[in-house]
């Protein structure tokens, strides 16, 4: 039986996906660079995610680079009909493992074709344009030129839907004037809540919000409040953090990443964890205590 409640779904463009998905970034080597430490384990995690009901996978060809997409193809191709693979472009990796902007028409076009080739598909379900004005977070600046390139690739039939990543509210407004935006992917979790109002606005517009680093990223969430609530519920801290996000707003789609089968199963079990009003109120206080 699936660990993912099929009633918890949201539309990503014209596709309905279960709200608890999987992020493939951690399948690459240390620093999201190079091959995985355990190739067979990485393949097993992907197959287990699908077996447990996941039908939304987040990836990028600059993870590795190329590593995660090639693993996804090896593990899952031919893909289940209901699987939605979301990728992103706008960055490239340096030989020193750095993350660098890649916004030119040539770079963006090559990135779309790299994703198509390494995933083994004729059209990409969703492509997020990752804005790299500041690698550490959203920063203002016009996204018209790179998004126009992506919209052109969409008109060519290579991309089905377009999303934005690491963006400000102004950039979302600018983007929606260029093409339909089906999702926004920014950093957000119990401790990082700058997008609270934005999430609610997007929900009213029917636009998915996909928090990256839902568990804190490379520095996992640490909070005595979180630990106390988890102990009271007989759950792990990570399960509670994911359950809080699922209850936060109906348009939130989760993509927790892991290279461990055990952690994958633990994450997916968060779908069945119900938080009471007192739990939520207590957890809401974490942002202020951690800031």
C-alpha positions as CSV (number, residue, x, y, z in Angstrom):
1,X,0.0,0.0,0.0
2,X,1.2,3.5,-0.8
3,X,2.6,5.6,2.0
4,X,1.3,8.8,0.2
5,X,-2.3,9.7,0.7
6,X,-3.7,10.1,-2.8
7,X,-6.2,12.7,-1.6
8,X,-3.4,15.1,-0.9
9,X,-2.8,16.4,-4.4
10,X,-2.4,19.7,-6.2
11,X,-2.2,20.7,-9.8
12,X,1.2,21.3,-11.3
13,X,0.2,22.9,-14.7
14,X,-2.3,20.4,-16.2
15,X,-1.0,17.5,-14.1
16,X,-2.2,16.5,-10.7
17,X,0.6,15.4,-8.4
18,X,0.7,14.1,-4.9
19,X,1.9,16.8,-2.5
20,X,4.7,14.7,-1.0
21,X,7.3,14.2,-3.7
22,X,11.0,13.6,-3.9
23,X,14.0,15.8,-4.6
24,X,16.9,14.1,-6.4
25,X,19.7,16.5,-5.5
26,X,21.3,14.4,-2.8
27,X,21.7,11.4,-5.1
28,X,24.8,13.1,-6.6
29,X,28.2,13.0,-4.8
30,X,29.4,15.2,-2.0
31,X,28.6,18.9,-2.7
32,X,26.1,17.7,-5.4
33,X,29.1,17.0,-7.6
34,X,30.2,13.8,-9.2
35,X,28.7,10.3,-8.9
36,X,27.0,8.9,-5.8
37,X,29.0,7.0,-3.2
38,X,26.6,4.0,-3.8
39,X,25.2,3.8,-7.3
40,X,22.9,0.9,-6.6
41,X,21.5,2.5,-3.4
42,X,20.7,5.7,-5.4
43,X,18.8,3.6,-8.0
44,X,17.0,1.8,-5.2
45,X,15.8,5.0,-3.6
46,X,14.3,6.2,-6.8
47,X,12.5,3.0,-7.4
48,X,11.2,2.9,-3.8
49,X,9.9,6.4,-4.1
50,X,7.8,5.4,-7.1
51,X,6.7,2.2,-5.5
52,X,5.5,4.2,-2.4
53,X,3.3,6.4,-4.6
54,X,5.5,9.4,-5.4
55,X,4.7,10.9,-8.8
56,X,6.6,14.2,-8.6
57,X,10.4,14.2,-8.8
58,X,12.5,17.4,-8.7
59,X,15.9,17.3,-10.4
60,X,18.3,19.3,-12.6
61,X,21.0,18.5,-15.1
62,X,23.4,20.7,-13.2
63,X,23.2,18.3,-10.2
64,X,26.3,16.3,-10.7
65,X,26.4,17.7,-13.4
66,X,24.2,15.2,-15.4
67,X,24.4,12.6,-12.6
68,X,20.9,12.8,-11.1
69,X,19.1,12.9,-14.5
70,X,21.1,9.9,-15.7
71,X,20.2,8.0,-12.5
72,X,16.6,8.8,-12.9
73,X,16.6,7.6,-16.5
74,X,18.4,4.3,-15.5
75,X,16.1,3.7,-12.6
76,X,12.7,4.6,-13.9
77,X,12.7,4.8,-17.8
78,X,10.2,4.1,-19.4
79,X,8.5,6.4,-16.9
80,X,5.1,5.8,-15.3
81,X,2.3,7.7,-17.0
82,X,1.5,9.8,-14.0
83,X,5.1,10.7,-13.1
84,X,5.9,14.5,-13.4
85,X,9.6,15.3,-13.5
86,X,10.4,18.9,-12.8
87,X,13.9,20.2,-13.7
88,X,15.6,23.6,-13.6
89,X,18.0,25.6,-15.7
90,X,19.9,28.9,-15.2
91,X,23.1,27.6,-13.5
92,X,26.2,25.7,-14.4
93,X,28.8,24.0,-12.2
94,X,32.4,25.0,-12.2
95,X,35.3,22.4,-12.0
96,X,35.7,23.7,-8.4
97,X,32.1,22.7,-7.6
98,X,31.0,26.3,-7.7
99,X,27.5,27.3,-8.7
100,X,27.5,29.9,-11.5
101,X,24.9,31.8,-13.5
102,X,24.1,30.5,-17.0
103,X,21.6,32.9,-18.4
104,X,22.6,33.4,-22.1
105,X,20.4,32.1,-24.8
106,X,23.0,29.6,-25.8
107,X,23.4,28.3,-22.2
108,X,19.7,28.1,-21.5
109,X,19.0,26.3,-24.8
110,X,21.8,23.9,-24.2
111,X,20.5,23.2,-20.7
112,X,17.1,22.3,-22.0
113,X,18.6,19.9,-24.5
114,X,20.9,18.4,-21.9
115,X,17.9,17.7,-19.7
116,X,15.9,16.2,-22.6
117,X,18.8,13.9,-23.5
118,X,19.8,12.7,-20.1
119,X,16.2,12.1,-18.9
120,X,15.4,10.4,-22.2
121,X,12.3,12.4,-23.0
122,X,11.0,14.4,-26.0
123,X,9.4,17.2,-23.8
124,X,10.1,18.4,-20.3
125,X,7.1,18.4,-18.0
126,X,8.1,21.5,-16.0
127,X,11.2,23.6,-16.2
128,X,12.1,26.1,-13.5
129,X,14.2,29.1,-14.3
130,X,16.7,29.4,-11.4
131,X,17.5,33.0,-10.9
132,X,21.2,33.4,-9.9
133,X,21.6,37.2,-9.1
134,X,22.5,36.0,-5.6
135,X,23.2,32.3,-5.1
136,X,22.2,32.6,-1.5
137,X,18.7,33.9,-2.0
138,X,16.3,36.0,-4.1
139,X,17.7,39.3,-5.3
140,X,15.9,41.9,-7.4
141,X,16.7,42.3,-11.1
142,X,14.9,41.8,-14.5
143,X,14.3,38.2,-15.5
144,X,12.8,39.2,-18.8
145,X,15.6,38.1,-21.1
146,X,16.3,34.6,-19.8
147,X,12.6,33.9,-19.3
148,X,11.8,35.0,-22.9
149,X,14.3,32.3,-24.0
150,X,12.6,29.6,-21.9
151,X,9.2,30.8,-23.2
152,X,10.5,30.4,-26.7
153,X,11.6,26.9,-26.0
154,X,8.2,26.2,-24.6
155,X,6.6,27.5,-27.9
156,X,8.9,25.1,-29.7
157,X,7.3,22.2,-27.8
158,X,10.4,21.2,-25.8
159,X,8.9,22.4,-22.5
160,X,5.3,21.9,-21.3
161,X,5.2,24.2,-18.3
162,X,7.4,26.9,-16.8
163,X,8.2,27.7,-13.2
164,X,10.5,30.1,-11.3
165,X,13.1,29.4,-8.6
166,X,14.9,31.7,-6.1
167,X,12.7,34.7,-7.0
168,X,11.1,37.8,-5.5
169,X,7.5,38.8,-5.7
170,X,8.3,41.5,-8.4
171,X,10.0,38.8,-10.5
172,X,7.0,36.6,-10.3
173,X,4.8,39.4,-11.5
174,X,7.2,40.1,-14.4
175,X,7.4,36.4,-15.2
176,X,3.6,36.0,-15.4
177,X,3.4,38.8,-17.9
178,X,5.7,36.7,-20.2
179,X,4.3,33.2,-19.8
180,X,2.1,31.2,-17.5
181,X,4.0,30.3,-14.3
182,X,2.8,27.1,-12.7
183,X,5.1,26.9,-9.7
184,X,7.5,28.9,-7.6
185,X,10.4,27.2,-5.8
186,X,12.0,29.2,-3.0
187,X,13.6,28.3,0.3
188,X,11.0,27.9,3.0
189,X,10.7,25.8,6.2
190,X,9.8,26.1,9.8
191,X,12.7,28.4,10.5
192,X,12.8,30.3,7.1
193,X,9.3,31.9,6.6
194,X,9.9,35.1,4.6
195,X,7.5,33.8,1.9
196,X,4.5,33.4,4.2
197,X,2.4,36.1,2.5
198,X,3.6,35.0,-1.0
199,X,2.5,31.4,-0.4
200,X,-1.0,32.5,0.5
201,X,-1.2,34.8,-2.6
202,X,0.0,32.0,-4.9
203,X,-2.6,29.6,-3.4
204,X,-5.4,32.0,-4.3
205,X,-4.0,32.0,-7.9
206,X,-3.8,28.2,-8.1
207,X,0.0,28.3,-8.4
208,X,2.1,25.6,-6.6
209,X,4.8,26.6,-4.1
210,X,7.6,24.2,-3.8
211,X,9.9,24.8,-0.8
212,X,13.5,23.7,-1.3
213,X,15.4,22.8,1.8
214,X,12.1,21.9,3.6
215,X,14.2,20.2,6.3
216,X,16.8,22.9,6.5
217,X,19.2,21.8,3.7
218,X,22.8,21.3,4.5
219,X,22.2,22.5,8.0
220,X,19.3,20.4,9.2
221,X,16.6,22.1,11.3
222,X,17.6,22.1,15.0
223,X,15.0,23.2,17.6
224,X,14.1,22.1,21.1
225,X,10.5,23.1,20.2
226,X,10.5,20.8,17.2
227,X,12.1,18.0,19.2
228,X,9.5,18.4,22.0
229,X,6.5,18.3,19.6
230,X,8.0,15.3,17.8
231,X,8.5,13.4,21.1
232,X,5.0,14.1,22.1
233,X,3.6,12.7,18.8
234,X,5.9,9.7,18.7
235,X,7.4,11.0,15.4
236,X,10.8,12.2,14.2
237,X,11.6,15.9,14.0
238,X,11.8,15.7,10.3
239,X,8.4,14.1,10.0
240,X,6.9,16.9,12.1
241,X,8.6,19.5,10.0
242,X,7.2,18.0,6.8
243,X,3.7,17.5,8.3
244,X,3.7,21.2,9.3
245,X,4.5,22.2,5.7
246,X,1.7,20.0,4.4
247,X,-0.8,21.6,6.8
248,X,0.6,25.1,6.2
249,X,-1.1,25.6,2.8
250,X,-2.8,23.4,0.2
251,X,-0.6,24.6,-2.7
252,X,2.7,23.5,-1.0
253,X,4.4,20.6,-2.8
254,X,7.2,18.9,-0.9
255,X,10.4,17.5,-2.4
256,X,12.5,16.3,0.5
257,X,15.7,14.7,-0.7
258,X,17.7,11.8,0.6
259,X,20.1,9.1,-0.6
260,X,18.9,6.7,2.1
261,X,16.0,4.2,1.8
262,X,15.4,4.5,5.6
263,X,15.1,8.3,5.4
264,X,13.0,8.2,2.3
265,X,10.4,5.9,4.1
266,X,10.6,8.1,7.2
267,X,9.9,11.2,5.1
268,X,7.0,9.7,3.2
269,X,5.4,8.6,6.5
270,X,5.0,12.3,7.4
271,X,2.0,12.3,5.1
272,X,-0.1,10.4,7.7
273,X,1.0,12.6,10.6
274,X,-1.8,15.0,11.9
275,X,-0.8,18.0,13.9
276,X,-3.3,19.5,16.3
277,X,-3.9,23.3,16.7
278,X,-1.7,23.4,19.8
279,X,1.2,21.6,17.9
280,X,0.9,24.1,15.0
281,X,0.9,27.1,17.4
282,X,4.0,25.8,19.1
283,X,5.8,25.1,15.9
284,X,4.9,28.5,14.5
285,X,7.1,30.0,17.2
286,X,10.3,28.4,15.8
287,X,10.9,31.0,13.2
288,X,11.2,33.7,15.8
289,X,13.4,31.6,18.1
290,X,15.8,30.5,15.4
291,X,16.1,33.7,13.5
